[in-house]
Amino acid sequence: ASKVNEKIEKYADTFVLCKECGKPETKLSKEASVIIMTCQACGAKHSIRSKI
């Protein structure tokens, strides 16, 4: 069960939570071959290169 929790936490950190403000108010979009996470709360943008 702890491995499942670790995967869920990693997924949330990578694909849900904003790297700047930590809020889950993010939107994912794809530009070329890069996934961009845009925070709806603070406006920060980050590229995501990780796969789980």
VMD Tcl script that draws the C-alpha trace (Angstrom):
set ca {
  {0.00 0.00 0.00}
  {2.86 2.40 0.67}
  {4.10 2.03 -2.93}
  {0.67 3.06 -4.17}
  {0.73 6.11 -1.91}
  {4.22 7.00 -3.16}
  {3.04 6.81 -6.78}
  {-0.01 8.96 -6.02}
  {2.14 11.57 -4.25}
  {4.64 11.60 -7.12}
  {1.80 11.98 -9.64}
  {0.31 14.88 -7.67}
  {3.69 16.58 -7.32}
  {4.44 16.17 -11.02}
  {1.08 16.71 -12.72}
  {-1.24 18.49 -10.27}
  {0.47 20.77 -7.74}
  {1.97 24.09 -8.82}
  {5.73 24.26 -8.32}
  {5.49 27.92 -7.24}
  {2.49 28.20 -4.93}
  {1.69 24.53 -4.26}
  {-1.99 24.85 -5.16}
  {-3.72 22.18 -7.23}
  {-5.36 24.72 -9.55}
  {-3.34 23.76 -12.62}
  {-4.10 23.15 -16.25}
  {-2.04 20.91 -18.52}
  {-1.54 21.70 -22.19}
  {0.72 20.32 -24.88}
  {2.99 22.54 -26.94}
  {4.91 20.59 -29.59}
  {6.16 17.56 -27.66}
  {6.30 19.27 -24.26}
  {3.58 19.25 -21.62}
  {3.11 22.66 -20.00}
  {1.55 23.07 -16.56}
  {-0.08 26.46 -16.06}
  {-1.25 27.48 -12.61}
  {-4.65 29.12 -12.61}
  {-3.98 30.62 -9.17}
  {-0.59 32.33 -9.59}
  {0.00 32.15 -13.36}
  {3.27 30.20 -13.17}
  {4.20 27.97 -16.11}
  {6.42 24.90 -15.97}
  {7.30 22.23 -18.48}
  {6.80 18.62 -17.48}
  {9.20 16.02 -18.82}
  {8.53 13.21 -16.38}
  {6.57 10.07 -17.04}
  {5.30 7.80 -14.31}
}
mol new
graphics top color blue
foreach p $ca { graphics top sphere $p radius 0.5 }
foreach p [lrange $ca 0 end-1] q [lrange $ca 1 end] { graphics top cylinder $p $q radius 0.2 }
display resetview
